Amino acid sequence: MENISILGLQWGDEGKGKIVDYFAKDYRTIVRFQGGPNAGHTVYVNNKKYTFHQLPSGLLWGNKRAIIGSGVVINLELLKKEIEQLSDINFELLIDYRANIILPYHILEDEYEEKLDGIGSTKKGISQAYRDKYARVGVRVFDILDEKRLRRALERSYKFNSVLVYGYKEKMIDFDEVYEYLLNFRKFLKEHSADVQYEIMNQKEGIIFEGAQGTLLDINFGTYPFVTSSHTIVSSIGINLGIPMSMVNKNIGVFKAYTTRVGKGPFPTELNDEIGDYLRNVGNEYGSTTGRPRRCGWLDLVLLKYAVFLNDIHELVLTKLDVLFGLKEINVCVAYEYNGRILDFPILYNLESVKPVYKKFKGFDNFKGASEFISFIESYLNRKIKYVSYGLNRDEITIF
């Protein structure tokens, strides 16, 4: 059985949770390989809403194996609450020994930074936890399993972070308070931690690799600095899990029939008018994690083609096509005007300076009427749209 990746091709919020759930019925294991509780993947089953933040989606079928890889940063308190909300669902959970922990003072620092000059953070301490990881002062799952090792690791982290907190002229959380807080999770982690690299290599097949956020939020290849703090693209699967990319047999890309993003940053096709309001209200474009209203705009095929290339996408999933039903006219960005030139590739380092060039489509009220719209996207991207998702529930997907 092949292994697949499911990735978002825009600025996140493409509807990946529902798509992972759809495929998961045929797969044993679902793996989250990056991100943290800033992700919000929503799944509806029998009109009941489930939101996954750190657990991978797809567990609602029962008897699944959920894996959290080393590239994820974990808020242990929130993770336990998320597990408790799925108390009626049977699944096995494995957390990589190497995964870094979001500490209470990371969240405080995130709030302080946002007050000064933020980029629209979710204030979950994500970037601060990743910063400590790469500064080699992070606390990992494996550290918490031994009291002496935890104290040594936390002392390094605490000293480093204290300097930053005092720089904000704020009071640092007491060391012993943080130490005891982490010790409370030792029993939980003993039950659920593992060498995830070994477990995946040993299973070999029947695995879904689930991305969080979206391609355009990648720390290297997104709209920096208005990005997340991890690598959201397909090649990060190998780095974050310690496996060869040959284990990923098919890459499935998910995108919406229009574009959204949250927080600050360039957005060439953004609509600050009644159509933007229409997309937001009909599409219920409010963050699963923060509840923030999302910025909305027309579909940007220039960025989408870039994301397809970057992730070596084999099949496409189009979501929320029904949100466009009823519009008299629909625009799709097919190029950019930049310094007197027409470009069909993105310049992400200067995206705020481009002007979108649109192709207009007559509005449609059903899937049949959308055939020209779908065919044009397939032709532009040179990829097949195999699935079209509409509505909220897991069975509202059409195979093309």
C-alpha positions as CSV (number, residue, x, y, z in Angstrom):
1,M,0.0,0.0,0.0
2,E,1.4,3.4,-1.0
3,N,2.2,6.2,1.5
4,I,0.8,9.6,0.7
5,S,1.4,13.2,1.8
6,I,-1.4,15.7,2.1
7,L,-0.3,19.3,2.0
8,G,-1.8,22.8,1.8
9,L,-0.9,24.8,-1.3
10,Q,-1.9,28.3,-0.1
11,W,-1.5,30.2,3.2
12,G,-3.2,27.4,5.1
13,D,-6.9,26.9,5.9
14,E,-7.4,25.0,2.7
15,G,-9.5,22.3,4.4
16,K,-6.8,19.7,4.9
17,G,-8.4,18.2,8.0
18,K,-11.4,17.0,6.0
19,I,-9.3,15.6,3.3
20,V,-7.0,13.7,5.7
21,D,-10.1,12.3,7.3
22,Y,-11.4,11.2,3.9
23,F,-8.3,9.3,3.0
24,A,-7.7,8.0,6.5
25,K,-10.4,5.4,6.3
26,D,-8.1,3.3,4.2
27,Y,-4.9,4.0,6.2
28,R,-3.5,2.7,9.5
29,T,-1.2,5.5,10.5
30,I,-1.4,9.3,10.2
31,V,1.8,11.4,11.0
32,R,2.1,15.1,11.8
33,F,5.6,16.1,10.9
34,Q,5.8,19.8,11.6
35,G,4.0,22.8,13.3
36,G,2.3,23.0,16.6
37,P,-1.0,24.0,18.2
38,N,-1.1,27.0,15.9
39,A,-2.6,24.5,13.4
40,G,-6.4,24.0,13.4
41,H,-7.7,21.1,11.2
42,T,-11.5,20.8,11.4
43,V,-13.5,17.6,10.7
44,Y,-17.3,17.2,10.8
45,V,-18.8,13.8,11.4
46,N,-22.6,13.4,11.7
47,N,-22.8,17.2,12.0
48,K,-20.4,17.1,15.0
49,K,-17.4,19.4,14.9
50,Y,-13.9,18.1,15.8
51,T,-10.8,20.4,15.7
52,F,-7.3,18.9,15.7
53,H,-4.4,21.1,16.7
54,Q,-1.6,18.8,17.5
55,L,-3.0,15.3,17.0
56,P,-3.1,14.4,13.3
57,S,-6.5,14.4,11.7
58,G,-8.1,11.1,10.5
59,L,-8.4,9.5,13.9
60,L,-12.2,9.5,14.0
61,W,-12.5,6.3,12.2
62,G,-11.1,4.5,15.2
63,N,-8.2,2.0,15.6
64,K,-5.7,4.3,14.0
65,R,-2.1,5.0,14.9
66,A,-1.4,8.7,15.5
67,I,2.3,9.8,15.3
68,I,3.7,13.2,16.3
69,G,7.1,13.6,14.8
70,S,10.3,15.4,15.9
71,G,9.5,18.4,13.8
72,V,6.5,19.3,15.9
73,V,6.6,21.6,18.9
74,I,4.3,20.4,21.6
75,N,2.1,22.1,24.2
76,L,1.7,19.2,26.5
77,E,-1.2,20.7,28.4
78,L,-3.2,21.4,25.3
79,L,-2.3,18.0,23.9
80,K,-3.8,16.2,26.9
81,K,-7.0,18.2,26.6
82,E,-7.2,17.4,22.9
83,I,-6.9,13.7,23.7
84,E,-9.5,13.9,26.4
85,Q,-12.0,15.4,23.9
86,L,-11.5,12.1,21.9
87,S,-12.1,9.8,24.8
88,D,-14.7,7.9,22.9
89,I,-12.3,7.2,20.0
90,N,-9.8,4.3,20.1
91,F,-6.3,5.2,18.8
92,E,-2.7,4.6,19.6
93,L,-0.5,7.7,20.1
94,L,3.3,7.9,19.6
95,I,5.3,11.0,20.3
96,D,8.9,11.3,19.1
97,Y,11.5,11.4,21.9
98,R,13.2,14.3,19.9
99,A,10.1,16.6,19.8
100,N,10.6,20.0,21.5
101,I,8.3,21.3,24.2
102,I,6.5,24.7,24.2
103,L,7.3,26.1,27.7
104,P,5.0,28.5,29.6
105,Y,7.5,31.4,29.1
106,H,7.5,30.8,25.4
107,I,3.8,31.8,25.3
108,L,4.5,34.9,27.4
109,E,7.4,36.0,25.1
110,D,5.1,35.5,22.1
111,E,2.6,37.9,23.6
112,Y,5.3,40.4,24.4
113,E,6.7,40.3,20.9
114,E,3.2,40.8,19.4
115,K,2.7,43.9,21.5
116,L,6.0,45.4,20.2
117,D,5.9,44.7,16.5
118,G,4.1,41.4,15.7
119,I,3.4,39.7,12.4
120,G,0.0,38.3,13.4
121,S,1.1,35.4,15.6
122,T,-1.3,33.0,17.2
123,K,0.4,33.7,20.5
124,K,1.0,30.0,21.1
125,G,4.8,30.2,21.7
126,I,5.5,28.4,18.4
127,S,8.4,30.5,17.1
128,Q,10.0,30.8,20.5
129,A,10.0,27.0,20.9
130,Y,11.5,26.6,17.4
131,R,14.0,29.3,18.2
132,D,15.2,27.5,21.3
133,K,15.4,24.2,19.3
134,Y,17.8,25.7,16.8
135,A,19.7,27.6,19.5
136,R,20.2,24.2,21.2
137,V,18.6,25.2,24.4
138,G,15.3,23.5,23.9
139,V,13.6,21.0,26.2
140,R,12.7,17.7,24.4
141,V,10.3,14.9,25.3
142,F,13.3,12.6,26.2
143,D,14.5,15.1,28.8
144,I,11.3,15.0,30.7
145,L,11.6,11.2,31.2
146,D,14.5,11.7,33.7
147,E,14.4,14.3,36.5
148,K,18.2,15.1,36.5
149,R,18.3,15.4,32.7
150,L,15.2,17.6,32.7
151,R,16.8,19.9,35.3
152,R,19.9,20.3,33.2
153,A,18.0,21.0,30.0
154,L,15.6,23.4,31.7
155,E,18.4,25.3,33.4
156,R,19.9,26.0,29.9
157,S,16.6,27.0,28.5
158,Y,15.6,29.1,31.5
159,K,18.8,31.1,31.5
160,F,18.5,31.8,27.8
161,N,14.9,32.9,28.0
162,S,15.3,34.9,31.2
163,V,17.6,37.3,29.4
164,L,14.9,37.8,26.7
165,V,12.0,38.3,29.2
166,Y,14.0,40.8,31.2
167,G,14.7,42.6,27.9
168,Y,11.0,43.1,27.6
169,K,11.1,44.5,31.2
170,E,8.8,41.8,32.3
171,K,8.9,39.3,35.1
172,M,10.1,35.7,34.5
173,I,8.1,32.7,35.6
174,D,9.7,30.9,38.6
175,F,12.1,28.1,37.6
176,D,10.7,25.5,40.1
177,E,7.1,26.3,38.9
178,V,8.1,25.3,35.3
179,Y,10.1,22.3,36.5
180,E,7.2,20.9,38.5
181,Y,4.9,21.7,35.6
182,L,6.9,19.5,33.2
183,L,7.3,16.7,35.7
184,N,3.5,16.4,35.8
185,F,3.7,15.0,32.3
186,R,6.4,12.4,32.9
187,K,3.9,9.5,33.3
188,F,2.0,10.6,30.2
189,L,5.1,10.8,28.1
190,K,6.4,7.4,29.3
191,E,3.2,5.8,28.0
192,H,3.3,7.6,24.7
193,S,6.9,8.5,23.7
194,A,8.8,6.4,21.2
195,D,11.6,6.5,18.5
196,V,9.2,7.6,15.7
197,Q,11.9,7.3,13.1
198,Y,12.2,3.6,13.9
199,E,8.5,3.0,14.1
200,I,7.8,4.6,10.7
201,M,10.7,2.7,9.0
202,N,9.5,-0.5,10.6
203,Q,5.9,0.0,9.3
204,K,7.0,1.0,5.8
205,E,3.6,1.4,4.2
206,G,0.0,2.5,4.8
207,I,1.0,6.0,6.1
208,I,-0.5,9.5,5.6
209,F,1.9,12.3,6.2
210,E,-0.2,15.3,7.2
211,G,1.1,18.9,6.7
212,A,0.1,21.8,8.9
213,Q,-0.3,25.4,7.8
214,G,0.4,25.9,4.1
215,T,3.1,26.0,1.5
216,L,3.2,29.9,1.4
217,L,3.9,29.9,5.1
218,D,7.1,27.9,4.8
219,I,10.0,29.5,6.8
220,N,12.3,29.4,3.7
221,F,10.1,29.5,0.7
222,G,7.0,31.4,1.9
223,T,6.3,35.1,2.2
224,Y,9.0,35.8,4.8
225,P,8.9,37.2,7.4
226,F,5.1,36.7,7.4
227,V,5.4,33.0,7.7
228,T,5.3,30.2,10.3
229,S,8.4,28.9,12.0
230,S,8.7,25.5,10.4
231,H,9.1,23.9,7.0
232,T,5.6,23.2,5.6
233,I,6.7,21.7,2.3
234,V,6.9,18.1,1.3
235,S,10.7,17.8,1.5
236,S,10.5,18.6,5.2
237,I,8.9,15.1,5.8
238,G,12.3,13.5,5.4
239,I,14.1,16.0,7.6
240,N,11.5,16.0,10.4
241,L,11.0,12.3,10.6
242,G,14.4,11.0,9.6
243,I,13.2,8.9,6.7
244,P,14.1,8.8,3.0
245,M,11.7,10.7,0.7
246,S,11.4,7.6,-1.4
247,M,9.0,6.4,1.4
248,V,6.5,9.1,0.2
249,N,4.9,7.6,-2.9
250,K,2.2,10.3,-3.8
251,N,1.8,14.0,-2.9
252,I,-1.7,15.3,-2.7
253,G,-2.2,19.1,-2.8
254,V,-5.2,20.8,-1.3
255,F,-6.4,24.3,-2.3
256,K,-9.5,26.4,-2.0
257,A,-11.4,27.9,-5.0
258,Y,-10.4,31.3,-3.7
259,T,-7.5,32.5,-1.4
260,T,-7.4,33.4,2.3
261,R,-4.7,34.2,4.8
262,V,-4.6,35.4,8.4
263,G,-2.2,37.8,10.0
264,K,-0.1,40.3,8.2
265,G,1.8,40.0,4.9
266,P,1.4,40.5,1.1
267,F,-1.8,39.3,-0.6
268,P,-2.0,40.3,-4.2
269,T,-5.6,39.2,-4.9
270,E,-7.1,40.4,-1.5
271,L,-10.6,41.8,-1.8
272,N,-11.4,44.6,0.7
273,D,-15.0,45.0,-0.6
274,E,-18.4,43.3,-0.5
275,I,-17.1,40.3,-2.4
276,G,-14.4,39.7,0.2
277,D,-17.0,39.9,2.9
278,Y,-19.2,37.5,0.9
279,L,-16.4,34.9,0.7
280,R,-15.7,35.3,4.4
281,N,-19.3,34.9,5.5
282,V,-20.4,32.2,3.2
283,G,-17.1,30.3,3.5
284,N,-17.1,30.8,7.3
285,E,-13.6,32.1,7.1
286,Y,-12.7,32.4,10.7
287,G,-9.6,30.8,12.3
288,S,-10.1,27.3,13.9
289,T,-7.4,28.2,16.4
290,T,-7.9,31.9,17.1
291,G,-11.3,32.7,15.7
292,R,-9.7,35.6,13.8
293,P,-11.5,36.6,10.5
294,R,-9.5,35.6,7.5
295,R,-8.5,37.9,4.7
296,C,-10.2,36.8,1.5
297,G,-9.5,37.2,-2.2
298,W,-9.6,35.6,-5.6
299,L,-7.8,32.4,-6.5
300,D,-4.1,33.1,-7.3
301,L,-2.9,30.5,-9.9
302,V,0.6,32.1,-10.0
303,L,1.2,31.2,-6.4
304,L,-0.6,27.9,-6.7
305,K,1.6,26.8,-9.6
306,Y,4.6,27.6,-7.6
307,A,3.3,25.5,-4.7
308,V,2.6,22.6,-7.0
309,F,6.1,22.7,-8.3
310,L,7.7,23.1,-4.9
311,N,5.8,20.0,-3.5
312,D,6.0,17.9,-6.6
313,I,2.2,17.5,-6.4
314,H,0.7,14.5,-8.2
315,E,-3.0,15.0,-7.5
316,L,-5.1,18.0,-6.6
317,V,-8.0,18.5,-4.2
318,L,-10.2,21.5,-4.8
319,T,-12.2,22.7,-1.7
320,K,-15.0,25.1,-1.1
321,L,-16.0,25.4,-4.7
322,D,-19.6,25.8,-3.6
323,V,-18.7,29.1,-1.8
324,L,-18.4,30.7,-5.3
325,F,-21.9,29.6,-6.3
326,G,-24.1,32.6,-6.9
327,L,-21.4,35.1,-7.8
328,K,-22.1,36.9,-11.1
329,E,-18.5,37.0,-12.1
330,I,-15.4,35.2,-10.8
331,N,-11.8,36.3,-11.3
332,V,-8.7,34.2,-11.3
333,C,-5.2,35.6,-11.2
334,V,-3.1,34.2,-14.1
335,A,-0.1,36.6,-14.0
336,Y,1.5,39.6,-12.2
337,E,2.3,43.0,-13.5
338,Y,5.7,44.0,-12.0
339,N,7.9,47.0,-13.1
340,G,6.2,47.1,-16.5
341,R,6.6,43.4,-17.1
342,I,4.1,40.5,-17.1
343,L,5.3,37.6,-14.9
344,D,3.9,34.1,-14.6
345,F,6.0,33.2,-11.6
346,P,5.9,34.7,-8.0
347,I,8.6,36.9,-6.5
348,L,7.8,36.1,-2.9
349,Y,10.5,38.5,-1.6
350,N,8.7,41.4,-3.2
351,L,5.2,40.2,-3.5
352,E,3.7,43.4,-2.1
353,S,4.8,45.2,-5.3
354,V,2.9,43.1,-7.9
355,K,-0.4,43.8,-9.4
356,P,-2.6,40.8,-10.4
357,V,-3.6,40.1,-13.9
358,Y,-7.1,38.4,-14.0
359,K,-9.0,36.1,-16.3
360,K,-12.7,36.5,-15.8
361,F,-15.3,33.7,-15.7
362,K,-19.0,33.9,-15.8
363,G,-20.5,32.9,-12.4
364,F,-22.0,29.5,-11.9
365,D,-24.5,27.9,-9.5
366,N,-23.5,24.2,-9.6
367,F,-20.7,21.8,-10.4
368,K,-21.7,21.3,-14.0
369,G,-21.6,25.1,-14.5
370,A,-18.1,25.2,-12.9
371,S,-16.6,22.8,-15.5
372,E,-14.9,25.6,-17.5
373,F,-13.4,27.0,-14.3
374,I,-12.1,23.6,-13.2
375,S,-10.7,22.7,-16.7
376,F,-8.8,26.0,-16.9
377,I,-7.2,25.5,-13.5
378,E,-6.1,22.0,-14.6
379,S,-4.7,23.3,-17.8
380,Y,-2.8,26.1,-16.1
381,L,-1.3,23.9,-13.4
382,N,-0.8,20.9,-15.7
383,R,-2.3,18.7,-13.0
384,K,-5.6,16.8,-12.6
385,I,-8.1,17.9,-10.0
386,K,-9.2,14.5,-8.9
387,Y,-11.4,15.5,-5.9
388,V,-13.7,18.4,-5.3
389,S,-14.8,19.0,-1.7
390,Y,-18.0,20.9,-0.8
391,G,-20.0,21.3,2.4
392,L,-18.8,20.4,5.9
393,N,-19.3,16.6,6.3
394,R,-16.8,14.0,5.4
395,D,-18.9,12.4,2.6
396,E,-19.4,15.7,0.7
397,I,-16.6,15.0,-1.7
398,T,-16.9,14.2,-5.5
399,I,-14.3,12.2,-7.3
400,F,-13.6,13.4,-10.9
